[in-house]
Amino acid sequence: MGNESKIRAILKEHGRLAKDVDTLDDNADLYQAGMTSHASVNVMLALEGEFDVEFPDEMLKRSSFESIAAIASVVDSLTAASA
Amino acid sequence: MPATAYDAEKFFRGLVDAGLIIPVGVPGIFGRNHVFEDVLDRFNKLVTDLAKNDGAEYFVYPPAIDRKVLEKVDYMDSFPDLAGTVFSFKGKELTARQLSEAIHNGESWEQYESMTDVVLNPAACYPVYPSFTGTVPREGKLVTMFNWVFRNEPSQEPTRMQSFRVREFVRCGTPDQVVEWRDMWLQRGLHLLESLGLPAHSEVASDPFFGKGGKMLAASQRQQKLKFEVTAPVISEEKPTALCSFNFHQEHFGEAFHIRTEDGEVANTACLGFGLERVVMALFQAHGFDPEKWRSEVHDKLWP
């Protein structure tokens, strides 16, 4: 499973989105799709578990989680750093 | 001339030595004497005077609220470490004897108690929202309250109390109504504190959300400019103390308590609260521990 599909699975379980995550494209705004700040915290913690990474403080911001593409790019940079 | 040159320990000692506060043994909890209370009452009255033509309904709620309110507003998602959940004894007499014995033997006795339906109120605005359920009138709603608040954050630092009073206002309506009202009060709050000789400033702020997720919530709150504080130096010049806090909750409480505007949209809410003990302490720090010696323009404003 590629990173995008793992991220979609995490969003499905933790994102509390108002829309089906499969109908969203990678650049769709997740906050517009109903993700709350609290839900984005659960998404962050689930991403840390799934990818065995730690989000540093400077990445704990709204823009890191605004789309599937944004999350994938943050995850890529974190997994690259820990590789 | 600041009373104690912005030193938390000296300031606490100064308040105690002047008889203004009376320690009770637990950090963040203390008694207040009549002079302290007189300043607090007078400041609270100034706030009432400022808002007298606004048409706010006045309520006082007790320090304990329905536990369900805390659960509905996701408090435990954000501040599980600050909550004061009330536990009590519900067992039979034999167990009560065991409880008593454990206490007299200096053993732990928490296992004999269980959770009640109430919690100590952690935010002055919370108790009123259940009464807003339904459709608010076209002009929105405006209430003001005088409530005790509890936060589990014991500290020797005098402005960080576990139990304190807040003079609160809550506005409910459309986003425009709520934000316009918040902005109006931000200026009012600033001017009120300045008029009492306090070097007040307003700034974007965030709540002390729990844990690593909390850092994310705080960053998001700052980025969206949902919280402002009016601050003045009390125990530090570099890190002034928040005396008044302004929160724009957007649809958070409207959704939790099914509050709608006339056009059927989820209502928005905002609140502001003056931390009354903190304002009083800021005045003592700025003008000295004896109000009789405060300069006349400050004294006359509080005691006209």
Chai-1 contact restraints between the chains, C-beta under 6 A:
chainA,res_idxA,chainB,res_idxB,connection_type,confidence,min_distance_angstrom,max_distance_angstrom,comment,restraint_id
A,S37,B,L217,contact,1.0,0.0,6.0,A-B,restraint_1
A,S37,B,S220,contact,1.0,0.0,6.0,A-B,restraint_2
A,H38,B,D77,contact,1.0,0.0,6.0,A-B,restraint_3
A,V41,B,G213,contact,1.0,0.0,6.0,A-B,restraint_4
A,V41,B,M216,contact,1.0,0.0,6.0,A-B,restraint_5
A,D57,B,K215,contact,1.0,0.0,6.0,A-B,restraint_6
A,L60,B,K215,contact,1.0,0.0,6.0,A-B,restraint_7
A,L60,B,M216,contact,1.0,0.0,6.0,A-B,restraint_8
A,L60,B,A219,contact,1.0,0.0,6.0,A-B,restraint_9
A,K61,B,A219,contact,1.0,0.0,6.0,A-B,restraint_10
A,R62,B,S220,contact,1.0,0.0,6.0,A-B,restraint_11
A,R62,B,Q223,contact,1.0,0.0,6.0,A-B,restraint_12
